[in-house]
């Protein structure tokens, strides 16, 4: 069961929208390699606004993700690609519906 989640909002710098979209799409294998990442979504909300939503069984899983390769790659490229720092919101999962 999922108990914790993250919602991360990203705003691309003008002209970097395609690169942010490619970065997020390319991060899928990294998310697949995280056993405690139960659900992971990268979405585009409008031309320059993107978001990541992911869910975990507990705080340890969430913390592992925050210290993992996706977060490291994002922060390494944030200044070049993003108009502002990512907005990271921690959430408690009240209910879920997942396959399986």
C-alpha positions in Angstrom: 0.0 0.0 0.0 1.1 3.5 -0.7 1.4 5.8 2.3 3.6 8.7 1.1 4.0 10.7 -2.2 5.7 13.6 -3.8 4.4 16.2 -6.2 7.1 18.2 -7.9 6.3 21.2 -10.2 8.9 22.3 -12.8 8.8 25.4 -15.0 11.0 25.3 -18.0 13.1 28.3 -19.1 11.9 29.7 -22.4 13.4 27.6 -25.2 14.1 24.6 -22.9 10.6 23.1 -22.9 11.5 20.2 -25.2 14.6 19.4 -23.3 12.7 19.3 -20.0 10.1 17.0 -21.7 12.9 14.7 -23.0 14.6 14.7 -19.6 11.4 13.6 -17.9 10.6 10.9 -20.5 14.1 9.6 -20.3 13.9 9.3 -16.5 11.5 6.4 -16.7 14.2 3.6 -16.5 15.6 5.3 -13.4 12.2 5.2 -11.8 11.8 1.5 -12.8 15.0 0.7 -11.0 13.7 2.1 -7.7 11.9 -0.8 -5.9 10.2 1.4 -3.4 8.7 3.8 -6.1 5.3 2.2 -6.4 3.9 4.8 -8.9 5.7 7.4 -11.0 4.3 9.9 -13.4 5.9 12.7 -15.4 3.3 15.1 -17.0 3.1 18.3 -18.9 0.6 20.7 -17.6 1.0 23.5 -20.2 3.7 24.7 -22.6 6.3 25.4 -19.9 5.0 23.7 -16.8 5.7 20.1 -15.9 5.2 17.9 -12.9 6.3 14.6 -11.4 4.0 12.6 -9.1 5.3 9.5 -7.4 4.2 7.3 -4.5 6.0 5.1 -2.0 5.1 2.6 0.7 6.7 4.7 3.5 8.9 7.6 4.4 12.1 5.6 3.8 11.0 4.9 0.2 10.2 8.6 -0.4 13.6 9.6 1.1 15.5 7.1 -1.0 13.8 8.6 -4.1 14.7 12.1 -3.0 18.3 11.1 -2.7 18.3 8.9 -5.8 19.5 9.3 -9.4 16.4 11.2 -10.8 16.6 13.9 -8.1 20.4 14.1 -8.6 20.1 14.5 -12.4 17.3 17.0 -12.0 19.2 19.2 -9.6 22.3 19.0 -11.7 20.4 20.4 -14.6 18.0 22.7 -12.8 19.8 26.0 -13.2 20.3 25.4 -17.0 16.7 24.1 -17.7 14.4 25.6 -15.2 13.0 29.1 -14.7 12.9 28.6 -10.9 13.8 26.0 -8.4 11.5 22.9 -8.4 8.6 23.1 -6.0 8.6 19.9 -4.0 5.5 19.0 -2.0 5.3 16.0 0.3 2.0 14.3 0.6 0.4 11.6 2.7 -1.7 9.1 0.6 -5.2 8.7 1.9 -6.4 6.2 -0.7 -5.1 4.6 -3.9 -6.0 2.4 -6.8 -3.2 0.6 -8.5 -3.0 -2.3 -10.9 -2.3 -5.7 -9.4 
